[in-house]
Amino acid sequence: MNITVWNEFRHEVESEAIKAVYPDGIHNVIAGFLSKDHKVKTATLDEAEHGLTDEVLAHTDVLIWWGHKAHDEVKDEIVAKVKQRVLDGMGLIVLHSGHFSKIFKSLMGTTCDLKWREADDRERLWVVDPTHPITEGLDSYIELEKEEMYGEHFDIPAPDETVFISWFEGGEVFRSGATFKRGNGKIFYFRPGHESYPTYYNEQIQQVIKNAVEWARNRNTPKHQYGNAQPLEEISEK
């Protein structure tokens, strides 16, 4: 499978504290554990065309997206190309603050807003659909010692499937794993992964992303034809 991991790569460059957690960027940590089984490329905001050229997108089965502080800098024409690729069958995995990315909001059609707090909350991600392939190999929950809190209401359409629900130490809950289908493409939103915490080194979080890549992969299903259509059979005159 061909996977592209996209990351703003701004926090890791501008903050020494965050660079200490992800010295080569969040994208390279994710690419590292996925590259054992797949062909993985990385792309970042400040590359030409944000690293998402027509050639890169055409050869991507699953795109993983992490963004936070520079959503508005993503060019609309690149968002349109990514959206079309999703509708054509490319899988999309949106991580953490990517909920506010242009591509996710465009595909959801809502504000995708939520409550948040940075206070080192303990997070417990409960598996609420143990039959789902994204939960394969997991226990009943994943516990993270410290994470940013996201709380309901999460302004997204009703998910096709809710896979994880988080509980936070401050009392909030959140739909932290949600799937959607748009056109021929599959989308998975996965909440954990604030830039100041080492969340993507957690083996259970890595397992979720590995499972999600397999679930969302482009199956190259038939493209439907729309518009005026000629009959397949001869239509008899009445």
C-alpha positions in Angstrom: 0.0 0.0 0.0 1.1 3.6 -0.7 0.7 5.9 2.2 1.3 9.6 2.4 1.7 11.2 5.9 1.0 15.0 5.8 2.0 17.3 8.6 2.2 21.1 9.0 5.6 20.6 10.6 5.5 24.0 12.2 5.3 23.3 16.0 8.4 21.1 15.8 10.4 23.8 14.0 9.3 26.8 16.1 9.2 25.3 19.6 12.3 23.7 21.3 10.0 21.9 23.8 8.0 20.3 21.0 11.1 19.6 19.0 12.4 17.6 22.0 9.3 15.4 21.8 9.3 15.0 18.0 12.8 16.0 16.7 12.1 14.9 13.2 8.4 15.8 13.2 5.2 14.0 13.9 5.0 12.9 10.3 8.3 11.0 10.5 7.3 9.1 13.7 4.1 7.9 12.0 5.9 7.1 8.8 8.5 5.2 10.8 6.1 2.6 12.3 4.0 2.3 9.1 7.0 1.8 6.8 7.6 -1.7 8.2 4.6 -2.9 6.1 3.9 -0.2 3.5 5.5 2.3 1.1 5.3 5.6 2.9 6.0 9.2 1.8 5.8 12.3 3.9 4.6 15.8 2.9 4.6 19.1 4.8 2.9 22.5 4.5 5.9 24.5 3.3 6.8 22.2 0.4 5.8 23.1 -3.1 2.0 22.4 -3.4 2.3 21.4 0.3 3.9 18.2 -0.9 0.6 17.0 -2.4 1.3 17.1 -6.1 -0.9 15.5 -8.6 1.6 12.6 -8.9 1.8 12.1 -5.2 -2.0 12.1 -4.8 -2.5 9.8 -7.7 -0.2 7.2 -6.1 -1.6 7.5 -2.6 -4.0 4.8 -1.3 -4.3 6.4 2.2 -3.5 10.0 3.2 -2.9 10.7 6.9 -3.4 14.4 7.9 -2.1 16.2 11.0 -2.6 20.0 11.2 -3.2 22.6 13.9 -1.9 26.2 13.8 -1.9 26.9 10.0 -5.1 25.4 8.6 -5.8 28.7 6.8 -2.5 28.5 4.9 -3.5 25.3 3.1 -4.4 26.4 -0.4 -8.0 25.8 -1.5 -7.0 24.3 -4.8 -4.9 21.6 -3.0 -7.9 20.9 -0.7 -10.1 20.5 -3.8 -7.7 18.0 -5.2 -7.5 16.0 -2.0 -11.3 16.0 -1.7 -11.7 14.7 -5.2 -9.2 11.9 -4.5 -11.2 10.9 -1.4 -14.4 10.8 -3.4 -12.6 8.7 -6.0 -11.6 6.2 -3.3 -8.5 7.3 -1.5 -8.6 6.7 2.2 -8.2 9.6 4.6 -7.2 9.5 8.3 -7.5 12.8 10.1 -5.6 13.1 13.4 -6.2 15.2 16.5 -6.5 18.9 15.6 -7.0 18.0 12.0 -10.7 18.2 12.9 -10.4 21.9 12.0 -8.6 21.3 8.7 -10.1 22.6 5.5 -10.3 19.1 4.1 -12.1 17.6 7.0 -14.6 20.5 7.4 -15.3 20.4 3.6 -16.0 16.6 3.7 -18.1 16.9 6.9 -20.1 20.0 5.9 -20.2 21.3 9.5 -18.0 23.5 11.7 -16.3 20.5 13.4 -16.0 22.7 16.5 -15.6 21.3 20.1 -14.5 22.1 23.6 -10.8 21.9 24.5 -8.4 22.3 27.4 -4.6 21.9 27.9 -4.3 20.8 31.5 -2.5 17.4 31.4 -5.7 15.5 31.7 -5.6 11.7 31.9 -7.5 10.2 28.9 -9.1 6.8 28.7 -10.2 5.8 25.2 -12.9 3.2 25.4 -13.5 0.7 22.6 -17.2 0.9 22.0 -17.3 -1.3 18.8 -15.1 -4.3 19.6 -16.1 -6.0 16.3 -14.6 -3.2 14.2 -11.4 -4.0 12.4 -9.8 -0.7 13.6 -9.9 -2.1 17.2 -8.2 -5.4 16.3 -5.5 -6.3 18.9 -6.6 -3.8 21.5 -7.9 -4.3 25.0 -11.1 -2.6 26.3 -9.5 0.8 26.5 -6.3 2.8 25.9 -5.1 4.9 28.8 -2.9 8.0 28.1 -1.3 9.6 31.2 -1.5 13.1 29.8 -3.3 14.6 26.8 -5.2 17.7 25.6 -8.9 17.4 26.4 -11.5 17.5 23.7 -15.1 17.6 24.8 -18.6 17.3 23.4 -20.4 18.6 21.7 -18.3 17.7 18.6 -20.0 19.4 15.7 -19.8 16.7 13.1 -22.4 14.7 11.2 -23.6 11.5 12.9 -20.7 9.1 12.2 -21.3 6.0 10.2 -19.6 4.2 13.1 -18.4 5.3 16.5 -15.3 3.2 17.3 -13.9 5.0 20.4 -15.3 7.3 23.1 -12.9 9.1 25.4 -13.3 10.0 29.0 -11.1 12.8 30.5 -9.9 13.4 34.0 -11.8 16.6 34.2 -15.1 14.8 33.5 -15.7 15.4 29.7 -16.3 12.7 27.1 -15.7 12.8 23.4 -16.3 10.7 20.2 -12.6 10.1 19.6 -12.8 7.5 16.8 -15.4 8.0 14.1 -15.8 6.7 10.5 -17.4 8.2 7.5 -17.9 7.3 3.9 -17.8 10.0 1.2 -18.2 8.9 -2.4 -15.9 5.8 -2.8 -13.6 6.9 0.0 -13.4 6.0 3.7 -12.5 8.5 6.4 -11.4 7.9 10.0 -11.1 10.6 12.5 -8.9 9.7 15.5 -8.6 12.3 18.4 -5.3 11.7 20.3 -2.0 13.3 19.4 -1.5 16.8 20.8 2.0 18.0 19.7 3.4 18.5 23.2 2.8 14.9 24.3 4.6 11.7 23.1 1.3 10.1 22.1 2.4 8.7 18.7 5.1 6.6 20.4 2.4 4.7 22.3 2.2 1.2 20.8 -1.6 1.0 21.2 -2.1 4.3 19.4 0.2 3.1 16.7 -1.8 -0.1 16.4 -5.0 1.9 15.9 -3.4 3.9 13.1 -2.0 0.7 11.5 -5.5 -0.9 11.6 -7.1 2.3 10.3 -4.8 2.3 7.3 -5.9 -1.2 6.4 -9.6 -0.3 6.9 -9.4 2.9 4.8 -7.2 1.7 2.0 -8.3 2.4 -1.6 -9.9 -0.7 -2.9 -10.2 0.7 -6.4 -13.9 0.0 -6.5 -15.9 0.7 -9.7 -16.5 4.4 -10.5 -20.2 5.1 -11.0 -21.4 6.9 -14.0 -23.8 9.8 -13.6 -25.9 11.9 -15.9 -27.9 11.0 -19.0 -27.6 7.3 -19.7 -28.4 5.1 -22.7 -30.5 2.0 -22.0 -28.8 -1.3 -21.5 -31.6 -3.2 -23.1 -33.8 -2.3 -26.0 -36.9 -0.5 -24.9 -40.0 -1.8 -26.6 -42.5 0.6 -28.1 -45.8 0.7 -26.3 
